[in-house]
Amino acid sequence: LQNGYNVVIDRTNIDEHQRSHWLRIARECRVPATGVAALYLHVDVKTCKDRVMSRRGHPSLKPERSSLGIIDRFVGDLQ
């Protein structure tokens, strides 16, 4: 951002607190509000779980049953 590059944050950011971190960085780098955008991808829970279970080599959510509970928590905490 400081060098004028466009930046994409590929992260779930399920609540305002998580998103505020990235917005603060944008403000500190003097990115105008018109230069910030968020995408909300509406995908049903079953599809999310199927995709997680078919992943290979993902650094955070592994294709394990415990990951399915994390998705349920994300859905419950989404703001």
N, C-alpha and C positions, 0 to 999 in steps of 0.2 A: 504493500500500500504506500509506504513512504517513497518508493521509487516510481510510483505511478502505474504499477501493474494492477490489473483486475485480479481479484482473489475470490475463490469459491470455497466455502466451508461445507464439506460433505459430512454432516453430523446430524443426529436426530434432534437435539435441542428441544426437548419436550416441554420446557416451561420458560417463563419470562426470565427467570434468573439465569438460566443457561444462555439464552439468546442475548442477554444484556452484556455479557462478557465480550462478544464479538462486536456489538454496537459501540461499546466503549472504545475498543481498539480503533474502529472506523472513525469515531469522533476525534480521538487523539491524533489520527493521521489526517485530519481535516477533510474527510470524505463527506461531501454534501449528502443530506438526507435523500435526495433524488438519486444518489449513486448506490443506495443500499436496497436490496430486495430479498425477500424470503419466498421460498417455494414450499407449499404444503401439498404433499402427495398423498391423496386419499386412497389407501390400499386396504382391503379388508384384512382382518386379523389372520384368517386361515392362509391367505396368500403370503403374508409376512412370515408366518411360521414355516410354510413350505419352502420359501426361499432361504431362510436361515438353515434349515435342515439339509439343503442341497449345496451349501457353501463348502468350499475347500480352501484352506489356507487363510481364512479371514483373521485379522489380528485381534478382534475383540469377541464377537459372538460366534462361538464355535458351533458346529452342528451336533449339539447335545441337548438332552431334555431340559437341563437347567436354563438354557437359552430361551426356551419357550416361556418359562416363568418371567423372564426379563421382559419379553414382549408384552405379556399380560400387564406387567407393572407399568410399562410405557403407556399402554392404552389407558390405564386408570389414572395416570398422572398428567396426561396430555392437556396442555392449556393453549 
